[in-house]
Amino acid sequence: DALSDAVTLPAGTVGATFNVGSNDQYGTGSLPAGASFALGAGTTCTGASINAGTGVATFNVPASGSCTVNYQVADFGLHTASLTVTAQQAEAIPT
């Protein structure tokens, strides 16, 4: 099963990464050897890609708000999930 994820990262980060496959599973165990990942339709994060073998997604964090990286896992079926990326705003340094 592909399980959705969420992460909060510094706003405007270019080339951020997150392993979307780390919590995906087959039955009660890990994904089987040979499972592959693909970027899914409707992805809204710019610069998004995914490593087909490892499930590591690369994307740009928006300047504000959030975006999504939709993905598919193919093992003995095709499963879909998404990563929600939220921009963390820098706090002003007191003077």
Buried (B, 14 or more C-beta within 10 A) or exposed (E): EBBBBEBEBEBBBEEBBBBBBEBBBBEEEEBEEEBBBEBBEEBBBEEBBBBEEEBBBBBBBBEEEBBBBBBBBBBEEEBBBBBBBBBEEEEEEEE
